Amino acid sequence: MVDQAIRQSLFPPEAVWVFECPELGLEVDYQKGRDFKAETCIEKAQAEAIRALPANHPLYILYTSGTTGKPKGIQRNTGDYAVALH
């Protein structure tokens, strides 16, 4: 399913982290140079130092589906999200 979505994508990802789930009984057809076992990536990852960000620092952009009009994106800021989680 992921491979099919990537084939249809205008901007395909350069890398895909694959989280294997053996209990589902699905086999993964890894694409060399693109697909990586998530566990291996996590083991090799190096921790980043924690640093403060301004409250209005962009965290992510959430897009509407566009079912009632043209899709729109709204930027969520780091501070807004932290307050909402609290």
Biopython code that builds the backbone (N, CA, C, O; Angstrom):
import numpy as np
from Bio.PDB.StructureBuilder import StructureBuilder

atoms = [
    (1, "MET", "N", (0.833, -1.184, 0.000)),
    (1, "MET", "CA", (0.000, 0.000, 0.000)),
    (1, "MET", "C", (0.885, 1.258, 0.000)),
    (1, "MET", "O", (0.586, 2.227, -0.697)),
    (2, "VAL", "N", (1.965, 1.238, 0.777)),
    (2, "VAL", "CA", (2.871, 2.388, 0.820)),
    (2, "VAL", "C", (3.538, 2.583, -0.534)),
    (2, "VAL", "O", (3.636, 3.707, -1.026)),
    (3, "ASP", "N", (3.997, 1.487, -1.138)),
    (3, "ASP", "CA", (4.648, 1.586, -2.453)),
    (3, "ASP", "C", (3.699, 2.173, -3.489)),
    (3, "ASP", "O", (4.109, 2.986, -4.318)),
    (4, "GLN", "N", (2.441, 1.769, -3.446)),
    (4, "GLN", "CA", (1.453, 2.293, -4.390)),
    (4, "GLN", "C", (1.249, 3.796, -4.186)),
    (4, "GLN", "O", (1.178, 4.552, -5.155)),
    (5, "ALA", "N", (1.155, 4.223, -2.936)),
    (5, "ALA", "CA", (0.981, 5.650, -2.645)),
    (5, "ALA", "C", (2.193, 6.452, -3.109)),
    (5, "ALA", "O", (2.046, 7.555, -3.636)),
    (6, "ILE", "N", (3.394, 5.897, -2.913)),
    (6, "ILE", "CA", (4.611, 6.593, -3.333)),
    (6, "ILE", "C", (4.672, 6.711, -4.853)),
    (6, "ILE", "O", (5.110, 7.734, -5.378)),
    (7, "ARG", "N", (4.237, 5.676, -5.561)),
    (7, "ARG", "CA", (4.224, 5.735, -7.036)),
    (7, "ARG", "C", (3.298, 6.837, -7.530)),
    (7, "ARG", "O", (3.558, 7.433, -8.575)),
    (8, "GLN", "N", (2.237, 7.116, -6.810)),
    (8, "GLN", "CA", (1.271, 8.136, -7.221)),
    (8, "GLN", "C", (1.667, 9.538, -6.760)),
    (8, "GLN", "O", (1.090, 10.526, -7.213)),
    (9, "SER", "N", (2.642, 9.627, -5.868)),
    (9, "SER", "CA", (3.017, 10.900, -5.271)),
    (9, "SER", "C", (3.772, 11.795, -6.245)),
    (9, "SER", "O", (4.623, 11.329, -7.003)),
    (10, "LEU", "N", (3.450, 13.084, -6.217)),
    (10, "LEU", "CA", (4.196, 14.061, -7.006)),
    (10, "LEU", "C", (5.553, 14.353, -6.369)),
    (10, "LEU", "O", (6.497, 14.741, -7.057)),
    (11, "PHE", "N", (5.646, 14.165, -5.056)),
    (11, "PHE", "CA", (6.873, 14.421, -4.311)),
    (11, "PHE", "C", (7.177, 13.215, -3.433)),
    (11, "PHE", "O", (6.964, 13.260, -2.221)),
    (12, "PRO", "N", (7.673, 12.137, -4.036)),
    (12, "PRO", "CA", (7.924, 10.922, -3.253)),
    (12, "PRO", "C", (9.040, 11.129, -2.230)),
    (12, "PRO", "O", (9.970, 11.898, -2.472)),
    (13, "PRO", "N", (8.947, 10.444, -1.087)),
    (13, "PRO", "CA", (9.979, 10.581, -0.058)),
    (13, "PRO", "C", (11.277, 9.914, -0.497)),
    (13, "PRO", "O", (11.273, 8.950, -1.263)),
    (14, "GLU", "N", (12.388, 10.450, 0.005)),
    (14, "GLU", "CA", (13.684, 9.857, -0.295)),
    (14, "GLU", "C", (13.937, 8.631, 0.569)),
    (14, "GLU", "O", (14.686, 7.735, 0.180)),
    (15, "ALA", "N", (13.314, 8.592, 1.739)),
    (15, "ALA", "CA", (13.509, 7.480, 2.663)),
    (15, "ALA", "C", (12.197, 7.136, 3.352)),
    (15, "ALA", "O", (11.350, 8.000, 3.580)),
    (16, "VAL", "N", (12.046, 5.853, 3.679)),
    (16, "VAL", "CA", (10.853, 5.375, 4.376)),
    (16, "VAL", "C", (11.314, 4.526, 5.556)),
    (16, "VAL", "O", (12.093, 3.588, 5.388)),
    (17, "TRP", "N", (10.832, 4.858, 6.740)),
    (17, "TRP", "CA", (11.091, 4.022, 7.914)),
    (17, "TRP", "C", (9.981, 2.990, 7.978)),
    (17, "TRP", "O", (8.801, 3.337, 7.946)),
    (18, "VAL", "N", (10.355, 1.735, 8.067)),
    (18, "VAL", "CA", (9.388, 0.638, 8.099)),
    (18, "VAL", "C", (9.326, 0.067, 9.512)),
    (18, "VAL", "O", (10.325, -0.429, 10.032)),
    (19, "PHE", "N", (8.157, 0.140, 10.123)),
    (19, "PHE", "CA", (7.922, -0.484, 11.426)),
    (19, "PHE", "C", (7.278, -1.842, 11.157)),
    (19, "PHE", "O", (6.108, -1.922, 10.783)),
    (20, "GLU", "N", (8.045, -2.892, 11.350)),
    (20, "GLU", "CA", (7.520, -4.228, 11.090)),
    (20, "GLU", "C", (6.575, -4.652, 12.204)),
    (20, "GLU", "O", (6.776, -4.325, 13.373)),
    (21, "CYS", "N", (5.545, -5.383, 11.816)),
    (21, "CYS", "CA", (4.540, -5.862, 12.761)),
    (21, "CYS", "C", (4.283, -7.338, 12.447)),
    (21, "CYS", "O", (3.315, -7.669, 11.762)),
    (22, "PRO", "N", (5.152, -8.227, 12.948)),
    (22, "PRO", "CA", (5.066, -9.650, 12.584)),
    (22, "PRO", "C", (3.725, -10.299, 12.900)),
    (22, "PRO", "O", (3.302, -11.223, 12.206)),
    (23, "GLU", "N", (3.052, -9.817, 13.950)),
    (23, "GLU", "CA", (1.778, -10.444, 14.317)),
    (23, "GLU", "C", (0.702, -10.270, 13.250)),
    (23, "GLU", "O", (-0.305, -10.978, 13.274)),
    (24, "LEU", "N", (0.895, -9.345, 12.320)),
    (24, "LEU", "CA", (-0.055, -9.180, 11.221)),
    (24, "LEU", "C", (0.218, -10.152, 10.076)),
    (24, "LEU", "O", (-0.630, -10.347, 9.205)),
    (25, "GLY", "N", (1.397, -10.755, 10.083)),
    (25, "GLY", "CA", (1.736, -11.725, 9.051)),
    (25, "GLY", "C", (2.001, -11.103, 7.687)),
    (25, "GLY", "O", (1.869, -11.782, 6.669)),
    (26, "LEU", "N", (2.370, -9.835, 7.644)),
    (26, "LEU", "CA", (2.644, -9.162, 6.377)),
    (26, "LEU", "C", (4.138, -9.173, 6.093)),
    (26, "LEU", "O", (4.948, -8.954, 6.995)),
    (27, "GLU", "N", (4.499, -9.423, 4.854)),
    (27, "GLU", "CA", (5.897, -9.379, 4.454)),
    (27, "GLU", "C", (6.194, -8.028, 3.834)),
    (27, "GLU", "O", (5.366, -7.463, 3.119)),
    (28, "VAL", "N", (7.379, -7.517, 4.113)),
    (28, "VAL", "CA", (7.788, -6.214, 3.598)),
    (28, "VAL", "C", (8.749, -6.417, 2.440)),
    (28, "VAL", "O", (9.746, -7.128, 2.567)),
    (29, "ASP", "N", (8.444, -5.787, 1.309)),
    (29, "ASP", "CA", (9.330, -5.823, 0.145)),
    (29, "ASP", "C", (10.156, -4.538, 0.185)),
    (29, "ASP", "O", (9.756, -3.507, -0.357)),
    (30, "TYR", "N", (11.321, -4.621, 0.841)),
    (30, "TYR", "CA", (12.162, -3.434, 1.019)),
    (30, "TYR", "C", (12.717, -2.953, -0.316)),
    (30, "TYR", "O", (13.218, -3.744, -1.115)),
    (31, "GLN", "N", (12.622, -1.649, -0.545)),
    (31, "GLN", "CA", (13.216, -1.023, -1.714)),
    (31, "GLN", "C", (14.612, -0.550, -1.323)),
    (31, "GLN", "O", (14.753, 0.337, -0.481)),
    (32, "LYS", "N", (15.645, -1.136, -1.930)),
    (32, "LYS", "CA", (17.028, -0.831, -1.570)),
    (32, "LYS", "C", (17.305, 0.666, -1.737)),
    (32, "LYS", "O", (16.978, 1.266, -2.761)),
    (33, "GLY", "N", (17.917, 1.252, -0.700)),
    (33, "GLY", "CA", (18.273, 2.657, -0.730)),
    (33, "GLY", "C", (17.153, 3.596, -0.326)),
    (33, "GLY", "O", (17.391, 4.789, -0.140)),
    (34, "ARG", "N", (15.920, 3.081, -0.183)),
    (34, "ARG", "CA", (14.786, 3.925, 0.209)),
    (34, "ARG", "C", (14.187, 3.475, 1.536)),
    (34, "ARG", "O", (13.883, 4.307, 2.391)),
    (35, "ASP", "N", (14.014, 2.181, 1.714)),
    (35, "ASP", "CA", (13.341, 1.646, 2.901)),
    (35, "ASP", "C", (14.348, 1.213, 3.958)),
    (35, "ASP", "O", (15.357, 0.575, 3.654)),
    (36, "PHE", "N", (14.055, 1.572, 5.208)),
    (36, "PHE", "CA", (14.949, 1.254, 6.314)),
    (36, "PHE", "C", (14.142, 0.743, 7.494)),
    (36, "PHE", "O", (13.059, 1.256, 7.776)),
    (37, "LYS", "N", (14.665, -0.269, 8.189)),
    (37, "LYS", "CA", (14.001, -0.771, 9.393)),
    (37, "LYS", "C", (14.056, 0.323, 10.450)),
    (37, "LYS", "O", (15.127, 0.839, 10.767)),
    (38, "ALA", "N", (12.905, 0.669, 10.987)),
    (38, "ALA", "CA", (12.818, 1.745, 11.973)),
    (38, "ALA", "C", (13.673, 1.444, 13.198)),
    (38, "ALA", "O", (14.323, 2.341, 13.735)),
    (39, "GLU", "N", (13.678, 0.197, 13.642)),
    (39, "GLU", "CA", (14.450, -0.171, 14.830)),
    (39, "GLU", "C", (15.931, 0.136, 14.626)),
    (39, "GLU", "O", (16.592, 0.617, 15.546)),
    (40, "THR", "N", (16.457, -0.136, 13.437)),
    (40, "THR", "CA", (17.858, 0.128, 13.132)),
    (40, "THR", "C", (18.129, 1.634, 13.142)),
    (40, "THR", "O", (19.143, 2.081, 13.677)),
    (41, "CYS", "N", (17.230, 2.405, 12.558)),
    (41, "CYS", "CA", (17.402, 3.867, 12.534)),
    (41, "CYS", "C", (17.393, 4.440, 13.942)),
    (41, "CYS", "O", (18.187, 5.325, 14.260)),
    (42, "ILE", "N", (16.499, 3.940, 14.784)),
    (42, "ILE", "CA", (16.384, 4.434, 16.156)),
    (42, "ILE", "C", (17.646, 4.086, 16.946)),
    (42, "ILE", "O", (18.139, 4.902, 17.724)),
    (43, "GLU", "N", (18.166, 2.872, 16.745)),
    (43, "GLU", "CA", (19.387, 2.458, 17.451)),
    (43, "GLU", "C", (20.574, 3.334, 17.067)),
    (43, "GLU", "O", (21.429, 3.617, 17.906)),
    (44, "LYS", "N", (20.637, 3.765, 15.808)),
    (44, "LYS", "CA", (21.764, 4.565, 15.326)),
    (44, "LYS", "C", (21.589, 6.062, 15.592)),
    (44, "LYS", "O", (22.538, 6.833, 15.452)),
    (45, "ALA", "N", (20.386, 6.469, 15.971)),
    (45, "ALA", "CA", (20.106, 7.893, 16.171)),
    (45, "ALA", "C", (20.886, 8.448, 17.348)),
    (45, "ALA", "O", (21.143, 7.753, 18.331)),
    (46, "GLN", "N", (21.249, 9.692, 17.230)),
    (46, "GLN", "CA", (21.950, 10.366, 18.318)),
    (46, "GLN", "C", (21.025, 11.420, 18.919)),
    (46, "GLN", "O", (20.310, 12.126, 18.207)),
    (47, "ALA", "N", (21.057, 11.506, 20.225)),
    (47, "ALA", "CA", (20.181, 12.447, 20.925)),
    (47, "ALA", "C", (20.590, 13.884, 20.630)),
    (47, "ALA", "O", (21.774, 14.203, 20.521)),
    (48, "GLU", "N", (19.601, 14.728, 20.505)),
    (48, "GLU", "CA", (19.820, 16.161, 20.319)),
    (48, "GLU", "C", (19.645, 16.852, 21.667)),
    (48, "GLU", "O", (18.844, 16.423, 22.497)),
    (49, "ALA", "N", (20.385, 17.902, 21.870)),
    (49, "ALA", "CA", (20.236, 18.683, 23.100)),
    (49, "ALA", "C", (18.872, 19.372, 23.093)),
    (49, "ALA", "O", (18.398, 19.830, 22.054)),
    (50, "ILE", "N", (18.269, 19.435, 24.243)),
    (50, "ILE", "CA", (16.994, 20.141, 24.379)),
    (50, "ILE", "C", (17.273, 21.636, 24.302)),
    (50, "ILE", "O", (18.205, 22.135, 24.933)),
    (51, "ARG", "N", (16.460, 22.347, 23.525)),
    (51, "ARG", "CA", (16.643, 23.787, 23.432)),
    (51, "ARG", "C", (15.292, 24.476, 23.436)),
    (51, "ARG", "O", (14.299, 23.951, 22.932)),
    (52, "ALA", "N", (15.282, 25.630, 23.999)),
    (52, "ALA", "CA", (14.046, 26.407, 24.083)),
    (52, "ALA", "C", (13.721, 27.002, 22.713)),
    (52, "ALA", "O", (14.611, 27.372, 21.947)),
    (53, "LEU", "N", (12.438, 27.081, 22.431)),
    (53, "LEU", "CA", (11.957, 27.694, 21.194)),
    (53, "LEU", "C", (10.979, 28.805, 21.548)),
    (53, "LEU", "O", (10.299, 28.735, 22.571)),
    (54, "PRO", "N", (10.907, 29.825, 20.707)),
    (54, "PRO", "CA", (9.890, 30.852, 20.959)),
    (54, "PRO", "C", (8.491, 30.251, 20.809)),
    (54, "PRO", "O", (8.300, 29.296, 20.057)),
    (55, "ALA", "N", (7.533, 30.802, 21.516)),
    (55, "ALA", "CA", (6.171, 30.274, 21.498)),
    (55, "ALA", "C", (5.572, 30.251, 20.099)),
    (55, "ALA", "O", (4.736, 29.399, 19.800)),
    (56, "ASN", "N", (5.991, 31.183, 19.232)),
    (56, "ASN", "CA", (5.410, 31.243, 17.892)),
    (56, "ASN", "C", (6.234, 30.465, 16.859)),
    (56, "ASN", "O", (6.021, 30.624, 15.657)),
    (57, "HIS", "N", (7.162, 29.634, 17.312)),
    (57, "HIS", "CA", (7.959, 28.814, 16.400)),
    (57, "HIS", "C", (7.026, 27.791, 15.737)),
    (57, "HIS", "O", (6.265, 27.120, 16.434)),
    (58, "PRO", "N", (7.071, 27.659, 14.397)),
    (58, "PRO", "CA", (6.174, 26.715, 13.709)),
    (58, "PRO", "C", (6.450, 25.273, 14.125)),
    (58, "PRO", "O", (7.599, 24.835, 14.154)),
    (59, "LEU", "N", (5.394, 24.548, 14.446)),
    (59, "LEU", "CA", (5.519, 23.141, 14.826)),
    (59, "LEU", "C", (5.105, 22.249, 13.660)),
    (59, "LEU", "O", (5.837, 21.333, 13.284)),
    (60, "TYR", "N", (3.930, 22.517, 13.088)),
    (60, "TYR", "CA", (3.470, 21.763, 11.919)),
    (60, "TYR", "C", (2.377, 22.556, 11.207)),
    (60, "TYR", "O", (1.852, 23.535, 11.736)),
    (61, "ILE", "N", (2.047, 22.110, 9.994)),
    (61, "ILE", "CA", (0.952, 22.706, 9.232)),
    (61, "ILE", "C", (-0.113, 21.634, 9.054)),
    (61, "ILE", "O", (0.182, 20.536, 8.582)),
    (62, "LEU", "N", (-1.332, 21.943, 9.423)),
    (62, "LEU", "CA", (-2.454, 21.027, 9.310)),
    (62, "LEU", "C", (-3.304, 21.466, 8.124)),
    (62, "LEU", "O", (-3.725, 22.621, 8.056)),
    (63, "TYR", "N", (-3.556, 20.561, 7.196)),
    (63, "TYR", "CA", (-4.328, 20.889, 6.002)),
    (63, "TYR", "C", (-5.731, 20.312, 6.079)),
    (63, "TYR", "O", (-5.937, 19.209, 6.586)),
    (64, "THR", "N", (-6.697, 21.075, 5.568)),
    (64, "THR", "CA", (-8.063, 20.572, 5.451)),
    (64, "THR", "C", (-8.125, 19.649, 4.242)),
    (64, "THR", "O", (-7.239, 19.676, 3.387)),
    (65, "SER", "N", (-9.154, 18.847, 4.173)),
    (65, "SER", "CA", (-9.294, 17.908, 3.062)),
    (65, "SER", "C", (-9.735, 18.581, 1.774)),
    (65, "SER", "O", (-9.491, 18.055, 0.688)),
    (66, "GLY", "N", (-10.377, 19.731, 1.876)),
    (66, "GLY", "CA", (-10.856, 20.413, 0.683)),
    (66, "GLY", "C", (-12.187, 19.898, 0.183)),
    (66, "GLY", "O", (-12.550, 20.153, -0.965)),
    (67, "THR", "N", (-12.938, 19.166, 1.028)),
    (67, "THR", "CA", (-14.221, 18.613, 0.579)),
    (67, "THR", "C", (-15.261, 19.692, 0.318)),
    (67, "THR", "O", (-16.168, 19.495, -0.490)),
    (68, "THR", "N", (-15.137, 20.836, 0.998)),
    (68, "THR", "CA", (-16.118, 21.907, 0.782)),
    (68, "THR", "C", (-15.511, 23.109, 0.076)),
    (68, "THR", "O", (-16.141, 24.163, -0.005)),
    (69, "GLY", "N", (-14.336, 22.966, -0.418)),
    (69, "GLY", "CA", (-13.654, 24.068, -1.095)),
    (69, "GLY", "C", (-12.188, 23.736, -1.276)),
    (69, "GLY", "O", (-11.776, 22.588, -1.105)),
    (70, "LYS", "N", (-11.408, 24.733, -1.618)),
    (70, "LYS", "CA", (-9.983, 24.533, -1.826)),
    (70, "LYS", "C", (-9.303, 24.186, -0.495)),
    (70, "LYS", "O", (-9.561, 24.845, 0.512)),
    (71, "PRO", "N", (-8.431, 23.151, -0.477)),
    (71, "PRO", "CA", (-7.733, 22.807, 0.774)),
    (71, "PRO", "C", (-6.926, 23.997, 1.305)),
    (71, "PRO", "O", (-6.321, 24.754, 0.545)),
    (72, "LYS", "N", (-6.939, 24.135, 2.621)),
    (72, "LYS", "CA", (-6.220, 25.227, 3.267)),
    (72, "LYS", "C", (-5.332, 24.651, 4.365)),
    (72, "LYS", "O", (-5.645, 23.625, 4.968)),
    (73, "GLY", "N", (-4.218, 25.337, 4.610)),
    (73, "GLY", "CA", (-3.326, 24.917, 5.681)),
    (73, "GLY", "C", (-3.337, 25.924, 6.810)),
    (73, "GLY", "O", (-3.425, 27.131, 6.585)),
    (74, "ILE", "N", (-3.247, 25.413, 8.032)),
    (74, "ILE", "CA", (-3.144, 26.284, 9.200)),
    (74, "ILE", "C", (-1.885, 25.886, 9.957)),
    (74, "ILE", "O", (-1.652, 24.707, 10.225)),
    (75, "GLN", "N", (-1.079, 26.882, 10.296)),
    (75, "GLN", "CA", (0.167, 26.626, 11.014)),
    (75, "GLN", "C", (-0.121, 26.546, 12.506)),
    (75, "GLN", "O", (-0.730, 27.449, 13.080)),
    (76, "ARG", "N", (0.325, 25.450, 13.134)),
    (76, "ARG", "CA", (0.243, 25.331, 14.591)),
    (76, "ARG", "C", (1.595, 25.706, 15.162)),
    (76, "ARG", "O", (2.628, 25.220, 14.702)),
    (77, "ASN", "N", (1.590, 26.555, 16.147)),
    (77, "ASN", "CA", (2.821, 26.999, 16.773)),
    (77, "ASN", "C", (3.158, 26.138, 17.987)),
    (77, "ASN", "O", (2.281, 25.516, 18.585)),
    (78, "THR", "N", (4.432, 26.112, 18.338)),
    (78, "THR", "CA", (4.914, 25.297, 19.443)),
    (78, "THR", "C", (4.213, 25.641, 20.760)),
    (78, "THR", "O", (3.765, 24.747, 21.478)),
    (79, "GLY", "N", (4.118, 26.937, 21.077)),
    (79, "GLY", "CA", (3.484, 27.352, 22.330)),
    (79, "GLY", "C", (2.023, 27.003, 22.389)),
    (79, "GLY", "O", (1.543, 26.538, 23.422)),
    (80, "ASP", "N", (1.295, 27.218, 21.297)),
    (80, "ASP", "CA", (-0.141, 26.887, 21.248)),
    (80, "ASP", "C", (-0.366, 25.408, 21.525)),
    (80, "ASP", "O", (-1.265, 25.032, 22.277)),
    (81, "TYR", "N", (0.458, 24.586, 20.913)),
    (81, "TYR", "CA", (0.305, 23.134, 21.048)),
    (81, "TYR", "C", (0.619, 22.708, 22.485)),
    (81, "TYR", "O", (-0.090, 21.882, 23.059)),
    (82, "ALA", "N", (1.673, 23.271, 23.057)),
    (82, "ALA", "CA", (2.036, 22.929, 24.443)),
    (82, "ALA", "C", (0.904, 23.283, 25.405)),
    (82, "ALA", "O", (0.592, 22.508, 26.310)),
    (83, "VAL", "N", (0.292, 24.446, 25.213)),
    (83, "VAL", "CA", (-0.821, 24.858, 26.083)),
    (83, "VAL", "C", (-2.001, 23.918, 25.895)),
    (83, "VAL", "O", (-2.631, 23.516, 26.873)),
    (84, "ALA", "N", (-2.311, 23.559, 24.644)),
    (84, "ALA", "CA", (-3.432, 22.652, 24.386)),
    (84, "ALA", "C", (-3.194, 21.283, 25.023)),
    (84, "ALA", "O", (-4.129, 20.680, 25.549)),
    (85, "LEU", "N", (-1.966, 20.789, 24.984)),
    (85, "LEU", "CA", (-1.664, 19.497, 25.600)),
    (85, "LEU", "C", (-1.801, 19.558, 27.109)),
    (85, "LEU", "O", (-2.236, 18.598, 27.745)),
    (86, "HIS", "N", (-1.423, 20.702, 27.679)),
    (86, "HIS", "CA", (-1.494, 20.846, 29.131)),
    (86, "HIS", "C", (-2.941, 20.802, 29.601)),
    (86, "HIS", "O", (-3.205, 20.907, 30.799)),
]
sb = StructureBuilder()
sb.init_structure("model")
sb.init_model(0)
sb.init_chain("A")
sb.init_seg("    ")
for serial, (resi, resn, name, xyz) in enumerate(atoms, 1):
    if name == "N":
        sb.init_residue(resn, " ", resi, " ")
    sb.init_atom(name, np.array(xyz, "f"), 0.0, 1.0, " ", f" {name:<3s}", serial, name[0])
structure = sb.get_structure()
